[in-house]
């Protein structure tokens, strides 16, 4: 067993596409996005962009907490 297979890498964007981690990043991004709890688009293409932005926002939020020694 490789321990690296069980760690979430918040320093690179590669984890933003891993389904089991993406949903975690997305939830954090949605909770911390400005404005909080933004409307989710119904158009498919807009939704894809929105989802990518929420995953990135979540990962970057967690990365910032880690850099400040809070995570």
C-alpha positions as CSV (number, residue, x, y, z in Angstrom):
1,X,0.0,0.0,0.0
2,X,1.3,3.4,-1.0
3,X,0.4,6.1,1.6
4,X,0.5,8.7,-1.1
5,X,-2.6,7.1,-2.6
6,X,-4.5,8.2,0.4
7,X,-3.4,11.8,0.8
8,X,-5.1,14.9,-0.7
9,X,-2.6,17.1,-2.5
10,X,-3.9,20.7,-2.1
11,X,-0.7,22.3,-3.6
12,X,-1.5,21.3,-7.2
13,X,-4.7,21.4,-9.2
14,X,-4.5,17.7,-10.2
15,X,-6.8,16.7,-7.3
16,X,-9.5,19.0,-8.6
17,X,-10.5,16.4,-11.2
18,X,-10.4,13.3,-8.9
19,X,-14.1,12.6,-8.3
20,X,-13.8,11.6,-4.7
21,X,-11.8,14.7,-3.8
22,X,-13.5,17.1,-6.2
23,X,-16.8,16.9,-4.4
24,X,-15.0,17.8,-1.1
25,X,-13.2,20.8,-2.8
26,X,-16.5,21.8,-4.4
27,X,-18.4,21.8,-1.0
28,X,-15.7,23.9,0.6
29,X,-15.6,26.3,-2.3
30,X,-19.4,26.7,-2.3
31,X,-19.4,27.4,1.4
32,X,-16.6,29.9,1.3
33,X,-17.3,31.6,-2.1
34,X,-18.2,35.2,-2.2
35,X,-21.2,35.6,-2.2
36,X,-21.8,32.7,0.1
37,X,-24.1,30.1,-1.4
38,X,-24.2,31.5,-5.0
39,X,-26.9,30.4,-7.3
40,X,-26.1,27.2,-9.3
41,X,-26.5,27.7,-13.0
42,X,-29.0,25.5,-14.9
43,X,-27.3,25.8,-18.3
44,X,-24.9,22.9,-18.8
45,X,-21.9,24.8,-20.1
46,X,-22.3,27.5,-17.4
47,X,-22.6,24.7,-14.8
48,X,-19.4,23.1,-15.9
49,X,-17.6,26.4,-15.5
50,X,-19.2,27.0,-12.1
51,X,-18.4,23.6,-10.8
52,X,-14.7,24.0,-11.9
53,X,-14.6,27.4,-10.2
54,X,-16.1,26.0,-7.0
55,X,-13.5,23.1,-6.9
56,X,-10.7,25.5,-7.5
57,X,-12.0,28.0,-4.8
58,X,-12.3,25.1,-2.3
59,X,-8.8,23.8,-2.9
60,X,-7.3,27.3,-2.8
61,X,-9.1,28.1,0.4
62,X,-7.7,24.9,2.1
63,X,-4.3,25.7,0.7
64,X,-4.4,29.1,2.3
65,X,-5.4,27.7,5.6
66,X,-2.5,25.2,5.5
67,X,-0.1,28.0,4.7
68,X,-1.3,30.0,7.7
69,X,-0.8,26.9,9.9
70,X,-4.6,26.3,10.4
71,X,-5.1,23.1,8.5
